[in-house]
Amino acid sequence: MSFECITRDFIFDHTASYNILDKAPTYYNFPTVYIIYSEKDKQAYIGETTNIINRLKQHLAHPEKKKLKNIKIIFSHYFNKSSVLDIESNLIQNMLGDGHYKLLNGNDGIVNHQYYQKEKYENTFKDIWKNLQFENLVKHDLLDIQNSDLFKYSPYKSLSDDQFTSLKSYLYTLLSPEITNTTFIQGSAGTGKTILAVYLIKLLLSEVDEDEESDLEVNSLIELAQRVKVKIGKKVLNIALVVPMTPLRKTLKKVFKSIHGLTPSMVIGPNEVKKAHYDLLVVDESHRLKRRKNITGYGEFDKTNKHFNLDKYEGTELDWIMLSSDNQLFFYDAKQSIKPSDIEKKKFDAIKQQANVLVLKSQLRVEGGGDYIEFVDKLLTNNTSELVKWDAPHYELKLFSSMKFMLDSLQEKEKEHGLTRIISGYSWKWVSKESTQPDVTIDGIDLYWNRKLEDWINSVNDITEMGCIHTTQGYDLNYSGIIFGSEITYNETTKQIEVIKENYHDRNGKASINESQLHDYIINIYKTIMYRAIKGTYVYCYDKKLEAYFRRYINI
C-alpha cells in the first residue's frame, strides 16, 4: 500500500517557477522532493523543500547547480515534512549507488527517524523508483543497489549515536591545541568504521552551500568542519584514506571515484604516504598495518624505511604514517590482527598512551547485534560457562553436517538476497591457481579458492568458490557459509579449541611464530569471517570433533 504522487518535468531555468505555478497550482506549496539533473554531464542534485519556488531561485544562483538542465519534481497532497525528508534520503543513497549520476549533494540532508505511516511512505518510494527506472533516470533495481559497495560505503548515511558522538568529539580534538594530534577510534567488526572514515573525509572536503537545508545535528558537524579548515589555514585540506589491504583499497577507490568532491587518488596504500605531507591521514583497518616480518617485497619496504631515516628492521608502516602527517586518525580493532606481519598490539598501545581514544559500540552490520558478536567471541575462546545455544529469530546461525545441504541452502539465499558467499580458513593449498584441479573436495563437492584477488565479493557467481580472510575483511555479505577447516579442532580432554600447524597453509602466516601466537591468529581469522554476514551465517566443520563442540551451542 502506498500514497499517490505525481511527477512533473520542467526545464531548469528562470521560467521553471512560472511553469510550476501554471501546471501544478495546487501542489507547489506542499512539501516536495525534486531532482535537478543534466543528462549530458551525468550530474544531479536531490533536494526537498516546503517552498519549491523559492528553493529553485536559490539553486539557480548557485554557480555549479545552475549548470544543470532539467528538474523532476515529485508532488503529493499526502506528503509531509517527515516523509519528504525520508524520500529525499532514500533517493540520495540509492541514486549514488545506482551510479548513473554523480551527485552534487554535500553530507547533509540525511535523517533517520520514525514517523506516522512510515512503512506506507517506504512503499511510495519504491513506486517512485520504478517510475524513475521507466524514465531511464536510474538504471538498477533497489536490491542490486543496496548490495553494492557504493551504497554500503556511501557518506550519504545517517550516523548511529556513537558514530555521531565520536565524529563530533574528533572534530573538537582537531580544534583543540591541548590534545594530541593522534586519535584512535576503536570498534569491533561491523561498527561502521569504514563508513565513518568516508563520511569524515567527505565532510572535511565539502564546500558548504548556502542553498542547502540540513538537519540540525548535521549542521553542527558542518560548522565544526569549517572551523577545522580555518584553524589549519587551508580552504582545501590535504587528506588521504590509508587502506592496508589491496582488495578493499581498490574497492574504495571505485567508491571515491563516484562521489562528488572525492577522487580515487585520495585512497592510498601505506607505502604511498612518502609521496607527500598530509594535514590528516585517516587509516582504516589499521590493525593490518605491517612490520618487517613475513612479508613479500622486503626491498620496497626497506626503501621506504630509508626514506624516513628509520632503522631497516624496526621501522613500520605505522611509523611512516606518523612521520608523513600532522594529524592521524586510526580505526583500530586488535582482535582483527590475523598475521605475524601485522604490527604488534604493544606498539599501538604505546602510541595510544599519548593519544585520544574514542570507542564505537553499536553493531551496524550484523542483525544479530552485539549479542551475536559476544556469542561468537565466547564460542571461539572457550568461554562457555554462561553460553547458551543460539536461538534468536532476527539472526540465522545454523550448523551443517553436509556440505551439499549447506551449499543448497546458501544458493537459495543467493537467489533471494544476493551477496551470499562461502569463506574458509587456510586449510588447503591453492592448487587451482595453476591448474584446473579443485583445492579440496568435501562430501563429494569440489571447492576452489577465489579465482580473483581484487573485488572477489562482487565478481563471483559460483557458490563453490571460497573466499578467505584477505578477500573478505572489511566487506559486508547478506549470508555467509563459513568452513572451519582441518587446521582447527576441539580437544575433549582439555575442553579447548586447538590448531594444527601442519594443516595451516598460509606460509607467511605461520613462519617464525610460536604455537600460542598461531592459535591467536587463527582464532582471530575465524572470528572476523564469522562477523561478515548481515542476515545469517551457516557453518560447516571439516573436523568432526569441532562439529560436536559446536552442536552444543548452534542448532542444526
N, C-alpha and C positions, 0 to 999 in steps of 0.2 A: 504494500500500500504506500502510495507517495502523493505528494501535493502537485497540483497542476502549475506549470510555469510556462512562460513563453520566451522565445529568443528573438531578438531583433538585431539586424546588422546595419551599420552605418559607416560612412567614410569618416575617418578620424581627422577632422579639420574644424575650422571655425563655424561651419554650417551644422555640425553634429547636434548642438543644443537645440537649434530650431527644428531640426528633423525629428528629434526625440519628442519634443512638445507636440509636434504635428501627428506622429504615428503612434505614440504611446501616452496620450494625455492623462490617462487615469492611473498610470504606473510610475511616472518619473519621480514622484516624491515618496515612494515606498523604499525600504531597504533593498538594495540591488547588488548583484555581483556582475562583474564585467571583465572582458579580456581584450586588451589592446594589442594588436599584433601587426607584424609585417611578414607576409609570406616570402617575399624576396630575400630579406635579411635573416629570416628564421629567428626573429626575436619577439618576445611577448612580455607584457606586464599584466598581472592579475590583481584586481582590487575589489573592494566592497565599499559602499557608501550609503548614506541616507539622503544624499542630495547629489544625484548624478550630474546635474547641470554645472554646479559649482566645481565638482571634482574634475570634470573634463577641462574646464578653463584652467585649473591649476596644472594639469598634465600637459596641456598644450603650451604652457610657458616653460616646461622643463626641457633643457637642451637635448637630452637623449630620448625621452619619451615622445617628443613632438615629431620625431622622425618616423614613428610607427604610422601605418597607413589605414588600418581598419579597426573598428571596435565592435565586439559582440556583447550585447547586454542581455542579461537573464533577469526577467521580471517575474514577480508573482505577488498577488494580493495576500498570499499566505506567509510571505517572508517577514521575519522579524530580525532584530539585530543579532541575536544569538545564532540564528540559522544561517544568515549570510556570512558571519564570521567562520562558521564551520564549513560551509560550502567553499568559501574562498581558500581556507586552509587545505581542504582536500584537493582543490584544483591546483594549487601551487605544488603540493607534494607529488601529485600524480602526473601533472604536465612536465615537471622536471624529470621524473622517472621515465616518462614516455620518450623524452629526448628529441622530439620533433622540433621544439622551440627552445632556445636559450632564454631563461627568464631574467628580467631586469630587476626583479624584486630584491630588496635587502633581506636581512634576517627577520624583519618584523612581519606582523600580520598573522602569526600563528598562535592560536589559543587552544586550550584543551579543557573543556568544561561540559558538565551535564546541563540539559535544559529540556523543557517540556516537548514531548513528541520527537526527541532526537532520532530515534530509530526510523521514523517516517521521513524525516529530512535526509537521512542517510540513503534511503531508497530513492528519494528525489535526486540526490547527487548521482546515483547510478544511472538514472534516466537521462540526466544532463550529459553524462559522459558518453552514453550511447549515441546521443544526438551529435555530439562533437565528433565522434568517430564517423558517423554517417556523412558529416560535412568535411571530413578529411583534415580537421584541425588537430586531431590527435590520431595516433596510429594503432596503439596496442590496447589489449584488454587489461582491466584492472588487476586481475590475478597475476598476469605476467609482469606488470609494472611493479607490483608490491613484492615480487620475488627478486627484483633486480637490485644490483649493488647501488645503482644511482638513487633508488628510492630509499634503501636502507641507510646509506651514509649521507643522505641529504642534510644540509644545515637548516632547511626549512622545516624544523620539527619543534614541537613544544618540548620543553625540558622537564624532567622529573624534578621534584622538590629539591633533592640533594644535588642534582646536576646544576640547577639554578643557583643554589646556595654556594656550591663550590666555585662556579664560574664568577659569581659576584665577589666572593672572597678573594679569588685570584686577581681580578681586576684591581681591587683595593690594594693587594700586595704590590702590583706593578706601580701603583701611585705612591706608595709609602717609601720614604728614604730610609726608614729604620728597619725594614725587613729584608732578609736575604733575597738575592736575585734568583735563587733556585727554589723551585716548588715541586713537590710530588703530589699527584692525585692518585690515590690507591683505590683499587676496586677489583673484585673478583670478575671472572668471565661473565659477560652479559650485563654489566652495569652501565654500559653506554660510554665507555672511554673514547672509542674512536669517533663516535658521533659528536661528543663534546669537543674533541680536538678540532674537527672540521668546522663546527659551529663557531668556536673561538676565533679561528683564523678568518673565516668569512666576516665575523663581527668586526675584527680589527682592521680589515682591509676594505670594508664597505664605506662608501660615502653616504652621509645622511641626506635624504631627500625631504625637503620641507613639505612636499605634496603627498607624502605617505602618512597614513594613520597607523599607530602602533598600540598594542596592548601596553598598559601602564608598566607592568613588570619588565617587558622587553625594552620599553623606553628607558628605564633605569640602567639597563645594560648598555644601550647605545650611548647614553650620556657618559657612562664610565669609560667606555672605549674611546670616545672623543677626548676625554681628559687624559687618557694614557698617551694618545698621539701628541697632545700639547706638551705633556711632560717630557716625552722623548725628543720632541722638537722636530718631528718629521710628519709631513702630510701623508706619505706612503711609507709604511714600515717595511723593513726587510725581514720577512718571516718565512720559515720553511717548516714543513712537516717531515720529520725524520722517521722512516719506517724500516726497521732492520730486515724484515722478511721480504724477499723478492716478489713472490706471488701477490701478497697484499699490497705491496708498494705499487706494482703495475696496475692493480685494480683501482687504487686510489688516484693514480694519475688520470685514468679514464674519467673518474668522478669529477676531479678538478677541472678537466677539460670542458665539462658540460655545465659548469656553474659560472655565471657571470661574475667577473672580478677575480676569479681564480684561474691559475694556469697549471698545466702538468709539471712544469719546471719547479713549482713550489714543493713538490713531493720528491724527496731525495733519499739516497742511502747514506749510512753513516760515513762512508769514505768520501762523500761529496762535500762534507761540511768545510773541508780545507779550501774550497774554491772561493769563499767569501767570508766576511764577518757579519754576523746577523744581530739584529736587535732582539730577536726572540727565536729560539728553536723549540718547537713542540715535538716531543719524542713519543710516538705511540709504541705500545708493546716493548717498552724499554728493558723489560726483563730478558729480551732476546738480543740485547747488545753484546758484542763479542769481546773476548780477550784472546791473547795469542796462545791458544791451546786447541788442538784437534780441529783445525780449520783448513780449508783449502785456500790457496793464494797467500801464502806467507810473505812472498816478495812484495806484493802490493801493500799488505798490512805494515810491513817494515818500513816501506817508503813513507807512509802516512805518519808513522811514529817519528821518523826522521824529520819530516816537515814541521812537526810541532815540537821538535827538540826533546822528545821523550825517549826513555830507555827502550831499546828494541824489544825487550822481553816483558817489561812491566806496563808499557802504555796500552790503553784500551780505547775502544770506541766511546766509552763514557768520558774519558779524558779529552778526546777530540772535541766533543760537543761542548764541554765546559770551557775549553780554550777558544772556541770559534764563535762565541755568542755572549752578549751582555746579560741576557736573561734565558733561563732554561725551565721548561715545564715537562716533567717526566710523568707519563701514565704508566703505572707500575703495579705488578702483581707477582710477588716472589714465587707463588705456587704454580706459575706458568713457565718457570725456567725448566727446560727439558733436555739440555745437552751440556757436556763439560765445557764447550766453547762459550756458553753464556757466562757473563760476568757474575762472580760470586756475590751472594747476598750481603756479605760483610762489607764489601766495597760500597754498595749502595747505602748500607746502614751508616757508614762513616760520613757520607755526604749528607744524609738525612738529619744527622745530629745538628747540622748548621743550616738546615733548610726549613721551609714552610711545608707542612704536611696536611693535606685535605683527604677526605675519605668519601667514596661513593658506596652506598649500601643497597639501593633499590635494584632489584633484579628486573631488567627490562627486556631480556631475550626470552628466557625460559618461562613458559606459562606456569610451570610448577613452582616458580618463585624461589625465595630463599630456603624454603623447606626442602626442595629438591637438591639444591646446591649442598646444603648441610647433610642430606641423606647420602649423597654420593661420596662426600668427603669422609664421613664416618664409615661407610661400607668399605672404602679402599684403604683406610688406615686402621682397620680392625677395631674401631672404637664403637663396639656394638652393644655395650652394656644397656643403653637405653634405646637402641634401634629397633623399630618395629617394621613389619612388612609394609612396603609402599602401597598405599591404597587411596589415591587422590583422583577424583573424576575429571579434574581440569588438566591433568598431565598423564599421558600414557607411557608408562615404563613397563616393558614386558620382556621376559626371558624366553628364548627359543632353544630347544634341543635339536632342531632340524634346520640346517642351512636353507634347504629348499623352501620350507614354510616361512622362514623369515624373509627371504627374497621375494616370495609371492606376496606377502603382506606389505612389504615396502613398495612393490610395484603398484599395488592398489593405492597406496598413499601418494605415490608419484602422480598417478592419473588424477587424483582428487585435488592435491595441493601443490604439486611441483616441488622442486628443491628437496628431493629425497635422495640420500647418498649413503653408501657404506664406507666406514672408516676402520682401519685396523692398526694394531701395534706392529712393530718391526720384527715379525716372526719369520719372515720369508725373504730370501734373496730376490732381487729384481731381475729374474732371468728373462722376462718378456721384453726388457729394454732392448735386447739384442737378438731376440728370436720370437717365434710365434707360440712358444710353449707357455702354458699358464704358470703363474707364480706359485699357486697352491691349488690343490683340489680337495674340497671338503664335502663330505656326503655326496660324492659324485658330481659336484658343481665345480667347474673350472673358474677360478678367480684370477684377476690381473691387477697389478698395481696401476696407478694412474698413468695413462698414456700421454698426458700433457702436464707439464710442470706449472705453467702460468694459467691463472684463471680456470683451474680444473673444475671448481664448483659449478661454473656456468657453462662448461663445454661438454660435459659428459651426458650421454643419453643411455648408457649401458649400465644396468643395475649390478652387473657382475664386476664392475671396475671399482677398485678400492682406493680411497684416498688415504693419506697419512697425516700426521700432525703438521707437517710443513705445508701441505696444500690446503689445510682447513683452519689453522689457527687464525683467529680474528674474523672468521666468516660466520654467517647465520645459515641454518638449514631449517626446514619445516619439520622433517622427520629424519632421523639418522639410525643406521644399523651399525652397532659397534661390535667388532670382532676382537675379543680378548684372545690373543694368540698363544703359541706354545712357550713363549718366554715368561709366562706368568702362571702361577699355580697357587694352591692352598694346602698348607700343612696342617692336617687334622690333629697332630700331636702337639704342636706349638700354638695352634689356633691363630696362625699368622699367614698373610699373603706373602709369597716368596717369588723371587725372579730367578730365571735360569739363564745365566750369562751366555752360554754357548748357543742358545736359541734366539739371541737378540742380534739382529743383522745390520744395525747401523754402526759401521766401523768407527766413525768419528764420535759416535755417541757412547762408546764403552771403553775406548783406549785410555790408559793411564789414570783410571779411577778405581776405587775400591768397591766391594760388593754393596756396602751401605749406600754409597753415593749413587751407584747404578740403580739400586732399588728405588731411591727417592725420585730419580729422573723418570723412570718407567711409570711409577705411580702418578707423577705429575702429568705425564703424557695422557694416561687414561682418564684422569680427572678432566683435563682440558677438552678432550674429544667427547666426553660424556656431556659436556655443557654446550654443545654446538646447536642442538635442536630446539626449536621454539615450541612445538606441539607434542612431540613424543620421541622416545628413544627405545629402540629394540636392541637386545643384547644376545650375542652368541658366544659361548665359551668353548674354545678348542680343547682346553683341559677340563676333564670331567670332574676332577676334584674341586676346581674353582666353580664349576657349574653347581655342584652340590651345595657349596657355601652360599652362592648367590640365591639358590632356591629358597633359602630360609627368609629372604628379605625382598625378593622380586617375584611377582606372580608369573606363572607360565601362561 
